[in-house]
Amino acid sequence: MPAETLDLGLAKPRRQTRVVVAMSGGVDSSVTAALLAEAGYEVVGITLQLYAAGGARTRPGACCAGEDIYDARRVADRLGIRHYVLDYEARFREAVIDDFADSYLRGETPIPCVRCNERVKFRDLLALARDLGADALATGHYVRRVAGPEGPELHRAVDGARDQSYFLFATTQEQLEFLRFPLGDMPKEQVRAQAERLDLAVADKPDSQDICFVPSGRYAGVIEKLRPGAAEPGDIVDEGGRVLGRHAGIIHYTVGQRRGLGIAAPEPLYVLAVDAARRAVTVGPQAALLRDRVFTGPLAWIGRDVPVPGEARAVMARLRSSHPGAPARLVQGADGTAEVTLDEPEPATAPGQACVLYDGERVLGGGWITGTGRSAALAERSGHGLAAAMAAA
């Protein structure tokens, strides 16, 4: 990408246009800062220290820890731009880590990256960028900001394998006015090539993982440390309530999980539901995971074409970050909550995940999944087979 083609669509001359770049120390944000500096913008790098103050990275792919701050500083020095490190540990713990732990205690499967973008990067950091007199905040996210008839829109990235629009569904249109995503039109291979061309030390650095504050990859241990007593034992039951075994705490289980149940059965069993109030984990055969009704909390909607309460609207619904999307009908209630009916049932849809809604490539918005269900047609179609399978188990 020639630097002169990187136009942020701002009215001021580039040398007079200040752009704050959120620099995590990874290759994506580093290339974002480098391309903007090469294009002639006044770039200011900001790195947020989110956890493990003074510590080095404890596993490959972690982010926002000591080594990453060092890498971001090295890139900033290489580019000759101002760079600041801000201690956001307390904010990050309250807004992201505590929410993550509490969500698991409610029997949900949380997505901390959404909360980080919503409550830290696109709220606190965006406000800071404005305080610094910036004209825009740029990040290394793989999404596209597209000018629409009613203002900026959020679209999927060109590189579908890297698209991060699912994690940004809570972004508001006001925030989009200020945000820029220079990498949205680039495949990852091209970003790596740009890092090599620009002689950035992070060109071969591994990508960060989703749960950056779980250094061992064992989230249950983190939750037990944050919430002592969280791992209380309980029953593993079938859909009829029959006790099949015991578990060591609901924080070890999520909908769709197969491993770690420790129950002998004629066919593999999967976690169907987690009931925090009863400390019960419900299991059943794979077919029992299918659901075609998804219920959400109040929707976050990007743009002005908000759905009319009670009227059905055709959408594409993504039910987890790795889900490509499925045709569905959305009906929003007067209180902002919604029911999404899928054209075809989907497995392993978990409360705590997000249901993100699309119109083609455009992100309409989304909401947090609060529950799932089977339509009468699906229940009738699958009921006899499920009953037989559960009886055998």
N, C-alpha and C positions, 0 to 999 in steps of 0.2 A: 504493500500500500504506500504510494508516494505521499510524503507528508503534506503536500499542498492540497491533496484531495480530502484531507480530514477536516471537514468544516462542521463546526458545532451549531451553525445557524444563529449566531449571535450578532447583534448589530454593530458592535464596536470593533475597531481594528484589533487584530490578534494580539499585538504587543501590548495593547491596553486592556486585554481581556484576561482577568484572573480566574483560573480554574483550580479548584481544590480537588486533588485526587486521593481517594481512599487507598492507601498503600499497605497491603497486608504482608508484603515481603515475598509474595509468590510471583510467578511469571506473568499472570494475566494483568494484575494491577501495575506491575513494573512496566510492561509493554504499553499499557494505557498512558502512564505518565511520560514515557519516552516518546511516544508518537505525538502526544500533544505538545511537548517541549520542542520537538523537531519541527512541528507545524507552525511554531511561532507564538504559541500562547504563553502567558505567564503562569507557570505551574507551581503550585504549592502542595507538597506531599504531607499527608497526615496519616500516622500509624497509631492505631488504638491498642494499648496494652490491655488485654481483656482478662487475662488470668495468669497465674504462675509468675508473679513478679520476679524478675531477675533470673528466672529459670531458663534452661535450654530446652529445646524440643525433646520430648521423651520417646517419640516413635516417629518413623517416617510418615509424612503426610499430615502431621499435626500442624496447626497454624496459630498465629497470634501470640506466640510465646517468645522467649528470649532470642532464639536464633533468627526468627522471622523479623524481629525489630532490627537486628543487626543487618540482615539482608536488605531490608527496605532502606536503611541508612546508606548502605554501600551503593545502591542504585541511585539514590538521590545525589550522592557525591559524584557519581559518574556523570549524571545529567547536569550537575551544577545548579540544582534547584533547592529552594528552601525546604526543610523537612522538620516536622515536629512530631514528638511522641507524647501522647496524652494517656494518663492513667484513668482508664474506664472500668477498672476491675469491680468496684462497688456497684456501678450501674449495670454492668453485664451480669453480675451474680443475681441482682434483684430482678432484672427484666427478663433474663434468659435461663440461667442455671436453676434458680429457685422455681421458676415456672415449669421447667423440665421435670424436676423432681416431683412437684405436686401433681403434675399431669399423670405420671406413672402411678402415683398413689391413688388416683381416681380410676385406675384401670384403663387409661388411655395410652396411645402410642404417639408421643409428641414429635414435633418437627422444630428443633431449636433454631435452625437457620432462618425460618420465617420470622420468628420472634426477634432474632438479631437484626435482620434487615428492617423490620417494622419499628422496633423500639430503640435501637441504637444507631445503626447506620443512616437510616432515612428519617430519623427524628432528631436525635442529639447531634450527630455529625453534620447533618444538613443545616441545622440551626447554627452550628459553629462556623460552617463555611460562609453563611450569610454574615455572621459577625465579623469575619475576616475580610469582608468586602468582595467576596467572590461573585462572579457572574454565573457560575455553574459548579456543580459537584459531579465529578466523573468517577465511575467505578469500572472494575474489570469484569462485571457480570456479562454473561452471554445472553443478552436480550436485545431487542431493538426498540427504539423510541421512534415512532412514526407520526408525522403530522397528519392529523385527521380533520374532518370538516368542523368538529366541535372542540378542537384542541389536541394536544399530544396523546397518542395511544401507545399502549405497551403490546409488543408483538413477540412471538417466538423468535429465537435466534436462527440464523441461516444454518448453523451447524446443529442439527437436531439432536445429536448425541451429547452435545454440551449445553443445550438449552436450559436456562435457569428461570424461566418465566414462572414456573410453578411456585418457586420460593418467594416471588415478588407480588403475589396476588393482592396483598394488602396495601400496595403503593397507591397513593391518592393522585388525582390528576394535578392538584396543586404541587405536589412533590415532583411529578413528571415535568412540569414547566421548568424546574431547576436542574433536573438530573440529565446526565448524558452517559451513553453506553457505547464507547467507540469500537468495541470488539464484536458487537452484535452481528455484523455482516461478514465476520471472518471465521474460517474453520480453525480448530485448535492447531493443526499443523502449521498454518500460516502464522499464527501467533508465536509459536516456537521459532519459526524461521526469522521473524522480525526481531526476537530477542537475541538471536545469534548475530544478525546483521548489525544490530545496535550495540553489540559487545556487552550485553548485560550478564552479570555473573550468575543470575538465576535461570539462565536459558534452559538448563537441564534439570531444574529442581522439580521433585515430584509434586503432583497436585495435592491440595489439602483435602482432608476428609470432612464429612458432614458434621460429625459431633466432635468439634475441635477440643473441647474441655474434658474428654474422656481419654486420657493418655494411654490406658491399657486396652481400650476397646471394650471393657467390661462395665457397662453403664450401671448394672445393679449395684456394684460396689460403690460407685459414686453416690447413688441414691441413698444407700445405707449410711454412708458417712454424713450426708447432708441431713438425713431424716432418720436418726437412730430409732430402731424398733420397726422400721418400715417392712422388713422381711418377716412378717408374721405368717405362720403356716395356715393352711386351710385345705378344703376339699377339692378334688378334681371330680367333676360329675359329668354325666351325659345329659342330653337335652331333656330327658325325662326327670332329671334330678337324682338319678341313681348314683351313689358314691362309687367311684372306680379306684380312687387312690388319694394320696395326700401330696401337697406341694409345700415348698419352703418359703413361699411369699409370692404374691401376684406380680411384684416388680420383675420377676424372672420370665414373664409370659406376655405375649402379644398375639393378636388375632392373626391366624394363618400359620403360626409356629407349629412345627412338627417335632423337632428334636427336644430332648430333655423331659419328656412326659413320664417316662418310666412305667408305662402301663402296657401289659401284654394284651394284644387284641388280634382278631383274625385278619384285620386290614389296618393300614396306617391311620392313626388318629391325629387330628389337627385341633388347635385352639380355635374355638368358635366365638367365645366371649369371655370377658373378664369382669366379674362383679366385685367391685371394691367393698361395697357395704357388707356382703356376705363372705368376703375373702374366698370366693369360689371361682374356679376356672372350669368352663364348660368346654368339652371336647366332643368331636364327632368325626365321621368320615369326610373326605375331601369334598364330596358333593354337597355337604351341608354348609360349606363356606359360601355358596352362591347367594347373592343378594341382588335385587333389582330396584330397591328403594333406599335412598340415602337422605338422611335428615341433617340439616346444618343449623348452626346458630345464625345470628344476624349476618347478612351478606355484606362484604365490603365490595363496592361497585366502583369501577373506574369509568368516568365519563358521565354524561347526562342522560343516556338512554336507559334509565333504570326500569326494571320490569314493573308492570302494573300488577299490584297485588291481586291474586286470584286468577290471573290469566296465564295460560301455559305458553312457554317460549322454548323453541328448539335450540339446543346448545350442544357443544362437545364438553364432556366432563372428564377431567383427570382426577383420579382418586388417590394417587400417590405419585411421588416424583418420577418413578420409573414407568408409570402408566402412560401409554401413548394418547389416551383419550377415547371416549366412547360416546356415540350418539345418545341423547337423552332429552327429556322434557323437564323444564324448570317451572315450578310454581312457587312464587314468593308470597308469604303471608303478610298481613297488615303490620305485624311486629318485626318484620325484616328477616325472620327465619325462613327457611325454604325446604321444600321437598323436591328431590331430583329422582325422576323415574327413568331408569336405564332401558334402552331398547332391548338389550340382552343382558342377562345377569353377569355379575363380575364376582370373583372370589376375593376373600381376605381383605374386605374393606373395613378399616379399623377406626373407631372413635378416637379423636385426637389428631388424626391426619386432616389434610385440607381437601375439600372438593373445589377444584379450580375450574372455572367455566370459560369457554372459548367460543368465538365466532370465527371459524377459520383459523388464521394465524393470530388474531387479536385476542388479548386477554380481557375478558369482560369484568372479572372479579372472582369472588369465591367466598367460602365460609368454612368454619371448622366443623368437621363431622361430629355430630352428637349421638347418632344412632343409625342403624340400618334395619331393613326389614324385607319381607318377601311379599310381593303382590299376590292376590288371590290366585292368579293364573300360575305363577311360579310355585306357590305352595301346593296347588292341585297337581301340577306336573311332576313335582319331585317328592311329594309327601309319602307315597307308598314305598318308594325306593329307600328313602331316608329311614322310615320306620323299621324296615326290614334290616337295614344295615346296623341301626342302633341296637336292635334286639340281639343281633349276632355279637356285637361288641360286649 
